[in-house]
Amino acid sequence: MDWLRRLLHPQARPVRTGHLDARHARDVAALHSQGGFARGWEPGECAALLADASVRADGVFPGQASQPAGFVMSRQAADEAEILSIVIAPGHRRNGLAASLLGAHLSRLAGGGAAQVFLEVEEGNVAAERLYRHLGFREVGRRKGYYPKPDGSRATAVAMRLDLA
């Protein structure tokens, strides 16, 4: 998916994406805690998810980095997949890593038989919504008050779908 990265961000540094497994649980938990969620994932939760045969996870590694600067995790059942979370570390945002990571992940999901991919994004997360729409996701519904926020309020989730086949 290097072509996608070059198309979206021609000035971006080279990156590689790769499969994550239970050995990356601490990295995933640390990244998830930087995602602005009301509750972060514990390393044990991440290890269990990463060990689950129905879960696919990929990381993005800028330059020669050995630790991921971001991750995406999906659960697949039959020909449908749901993106559970995607996070790019704050210091690596706005330089094409999310597009490279998500493009590679979607390609792997399609190769694994997924025909549709679903996700939910917090209403008002403009950068994420823009990326998802650019990649072909479209809104299919809304869940009012779905996401708890750190301040105790609740935010609407925008449900989106991408047809891969």
N, C-alpha and C positions, 0 to 999 in steps of 0.2 A: 504494500500500500504506500510505498514511497512516492508514487505519482500523485497520490491524494495530498500528501504533506507538501510536496513542491507546488501543487496547484493552489492550495489554500494559503500557504505561507512560504513563498519562494525564498525569503531571507532567513528562514529558520535553520538552526543547526541540525546536523544529521542525528537521527534517533533510531533506536531499535526497539521493537516490541517483542515480548516473549511471554510464554506460559508461566503462571505463578502456581505454586503448590503450597502445601502446609509448611514448608520451610520458610515461606515468606509471610507467615502469619503476623509476626511482630511489625514488619514493614507495612503491611496492609492496615493493621490496627492504628499505627502511628499516622499514616496518611488519612485514614477515615476520621481521626480526631481533628484533622485540619480542614475538614469539609464543611464546617458550620452546622452540623447536625445537632439536634437537641441532646442526643445520646450517642456517644461513640461506641464502637465495637471493641470488645476485649480481645486480646490475642487468642484466647481459647475459643471464642466464638468464630474468629477468623479461621483458625486451624480446622475447626469442624466443617465450616463451609468449604474451605479449600480442599478438604479430603472427600467431600461429597461427590460421587460420580456424576450427578446431574448438574453440578456447578462448573462453569468455565470461567477462568480468571486470567487476565493478561495485565502485564505491567509495561510501562514505557520507561526507557533508560536513555537519557540524553548523553551524547558523546560516549565516553568510556565508563560511565557510571556503573557500579555493581549493584546499587540499590535503586529500586524504582522511584521515579519522581511522580508517579501516578499509577492508578490501577482502575480497571473496570471488571466487574463481576456480574455474571448472569447465571440464571438457572434455566435449564432447558427441559421441557417435557414434550415428547413426540416432536412435532414440527413447530412448536412455539417456544420462544425464549423470552424471559423477562430480565431486563437489566436491573439488578438489585442496587448497585451503587457504582458511581464513577467519581473519582477525586483526582485532581492534580494539585500537587503541593503549591502553596501560594507563591513561592519564589520562582516557579516554573510556568505560571499561567500567562496567557496571552501571547504565546509564541508557537502555537500549532501543535503542541503535544496532545491535547485532547482529541483533535481531529485525527492525528496519526494513530493514536491508541484506539479510538472508537472505530475508525475505518478498518484497522487490522482485526479487531475483535468481531465486527460484523461479518467480515470475510470468513473468519474461522467458524462463526455460528452457521453461516450458509453452508460451508463445507461439511459441517456436522449434521446437516439435514434440517436446520431451522428455516421455515418459510416466512414466519412473521416474528417480529421482535416488538415487545412492549416496554415502556418505561413510564415513570412518573417524575415530573419535575415541579419544584415549587414555583407557583405563579410569581412572576416578578424576577425570576432568575434569568434575566435577559440574555446574558452570554450563552448559557446552556440552551435555552430555547432556540436561539439563533443557530447554534451549531446543529442541533437536532433537526431543525427545519431544513437547513442547508444539506444535510445528509439524506433528506427525503422523509423524515418522520412527519406525521400529521396528527393533529389533535383528534382524539376520539371520545373525550369526556373530561369531566371535572369532578373532584371530590372536595367539597367545601369543608374547611376546618380539619383537614386530614393530617397535616404535619404539625406536630408540637414544635414550638420555637423555644429557644433558650430563655426568652423573657416570659414564658408562660402563655403567650398568645398562640393562636393556631392559624396556619396558612393553607390555602387551597392548593391541591395537587392537580396538575394538568396531566392527564393520561394521553400518551402518544403511541402511535403504531407505525412500523415500517414493514412493508411487504418486501421480502427478499427474493421471492420466487414469483 
